Amino acid sequence: MITIDTREPTRALTKLFKRYGIDYTIQKLDYGDYLLTNGDRSLLVQRKTIGDFVGSYQGLKGQFAGMKAACESTALLTEGNYIVKGGRVCVWRGNVLAPTMSYQTFSSVIASMQARGSYYYHTMGMTETVLRLASLEAYLPKMGVTPDRKTTDVDGFFLGLPGMGPKSLEKLKASTRSPAEATTRMDLLPKRTREFLQSW
């Protein structure tokens, strides 16, 4: 089953889902834009248009830490056309091809997410996105499972927070009895982590 978040452009999407005979439900998701489930497997997908991705990529690390804490597998799906010119990712803004982030940064962000265990997919538009989601949902039972999921997810959540590194995490674990307690002990968190959480 594919669950579509209520904040997605649901009218255009549901039209495509119906056209291709793909089952779906619509409900508010705490994280991500689509939740794919098949048997006991699930995949939480965050969709970004290329234009949105190049403008908001800095917030993805924290966003995906929350997603990984909520679901066994996560993915970023970027949608739309871009070209690389002069070492920069260029996207269409109206009728103008505008240079945005460097291609090196673009590649590094994606490689970093993949290194943390998230999948990455790219589609050319909404129709391909719908068909890709259906293919992924069907393939879910064959996708690999991250070992020691609970430990990986909790550690990944904390390591995804700004200012929290492996040494800070080990210190936090040694000073608290559980992840729940750790989230209440602001005095034990690094300054950048504390400021980030307090700005929410």
N, C-alpha and C positions, 0 to 999 in steps of 0.2 A: 504494500500500500504506500502511496505517496501522500504525505500531509503537506499542504501549502500553508504558509504563514499568512495571516489575515492582512499583513502589511505589504504583501507582494501585489503586483498589478493583476488582481484575481480575475477580472472580467475577460481580459485578453487571454490569460493563461487557461482559464477553464474552457474557453472556446476551443483552444488547441487540444487540450486533454480530451474533450468530447469528440473532436474530429478524428483523433487517432485511437479512440476506444480505450483510453488509459484510465484506470480507476484512481480516484483521488478523494481526499477529504480536505476541508478548510478549517483550521483552528489557529488560535494564537500560540506561537512557539516562543519559549523564553529565550532561545538561542537559535540562530540560523534562519534560513528562509524555507527550507524543505527538509522534512524528516522522511527518509526512506526506510521501510521495514519489510522484511521478508523472513518468515519463520522467527527464529530467535536472534536474527542479525539486524542491525540498524546502522544508518549512515546519515549524519547531519550535514547538510550542504548550505554554505553561505554563497549566494550569488551576488556578483558585482559586475556592473557594466564596466568596460575598460575605462571610461571617463570617470566613473566613481572610484574605481580601484586606484588610479594614479593620484587621486586627490585625498584618499583616506587610508592608504596602505599602512600608515604609522600606527593606527589603532588596531590593526589585525592581530597582533601578538596577544594582547589582553583578551580580545574577543574570542580567539580560538582557544585560549586557556579555559575560558568558561564553557565553551562548546565541548571541549575534550572531557571536562568534568561531568558533563551531562549525557554524553553518548560515547559508545565504544569506538566509533570511527567518525572522522570528520573530513570534509573536503571544501576547497575553495573552487568555485566555478566562475571564471571571468567570461563575459559575453560582449561581443562586438568586434569591429574592425580596428586595427591599428597598423601603423607602419613604423619601421625604425629608420630614422634619417639623422645623419650627423651624430650618431651615438645616443639619440634620444627617442623615447617612445612618443610618437605623434598620434593624436586622436582628433577626430572631427568635432569642432565646436561650431555648429551651424554649417556655413559653407567654407569655413577656414580650417586648414590643417594646422593644429597647434602643437608645438613641442611641449612635452611635459617632463616627467622624470627621466633620468638616464637609463639606458637599457641595462647597464650593469646593476643599478639599484633594483630595477624591475626583476631581473634574474635572481639577484641575491635574496629578495623578499620571498620569492617562490621556493627557492632552494632551502631557505631557512625553515619555511613551513613544512616542506617535505621531510626535512631532517628531524622535525619534531613529530613526525608520524601522520601528517595530514596528506590527503590526496589532492592533486591539482588537475583541473579540466578546463578546456577553453572551447567555447562555441562561437559561431558567427552571428547568431541571433536567437530570438525567443523560440522559434520552431525547433531549431536544433537542440536548444536547452531542454525542451519538453521531451524530445526523443531520447536525449542522453540520459535524463533522469529515469525514464522508463527502462532503458537498457541497464543502468546501474542497479535499479531496484530488482530486476530479474537476476542479475549476476551476484547479488549480495551473499548468498550462501557459499559462493566460491571464493570470496575475498578473505584474505588473511586476517587473523585476529592478533592484536598486540599482546604479547605475553605479560603476565602479571598486571592485568588491566587496572585493577583498583589502585595499586601503588603508583603505576605510571600516570594515571589520570590525576590523582591528588598532587603528586610531585609536579606534574606538568602545569597544573593550575597555579601553584605558588611560583614556579619558575617563570611563568608567563607574565608575572607582575613586574612592573618597572622597579629596578633596584634590588630585586631578589635574585641572588646567585646561588650556586650550589653550597658554598660555605655558610651563607646566611640561612639557607634552608636547613642544613644540618644542625645549626645552633638553635633554630626555632624548634625543630623536632626534639632536641635534647631537653628543652625547657618546657615543653607542653606534653600532655597525655594523648591528644587527638587533634586532627585537623580542625574540628569544630572549635576546640579551645584556642588553637593557634589564631583563628580569625578574630577572636575577641581580645587578644593580647597585643594591642597596638604598640605598647611600650617595647615589645620585643622585635618589632619589625624595623627594617632599615628605613631611614628618613624618606627616601624617594618612594618606597612602597607605601609608607604611612600617608604621605601627602597625596599619592594617587588615590588611595582608598577613601580618604577624607574628602576628596574633590567630587566624589560620586554624588 
